[in-house]
């Protein structure tokens, strides 16, 4: 570890505390990476299966819907941010208009 890395790490640990730093890194890894999101949904399915013994299909369907919706939003915002500013304004005007 270089001196600059140690200094940066020391500043992060001293301002957040070690537990705060670990919590922020864990949250980032689980929510912001595809592997982390897959891990979260896998653990959710395992917990549902353990609690229901696989007898109720509805909780698994709910997890599927949440997962598909989340990935849909991620894809939408990636494509939305790649649009030109004019296209973004028109899209917002259409999506946010009163019904």
Helices and strands as residue ranges (DSSP letters): H 3-32, H 34-52, H 58-81, H 85-95
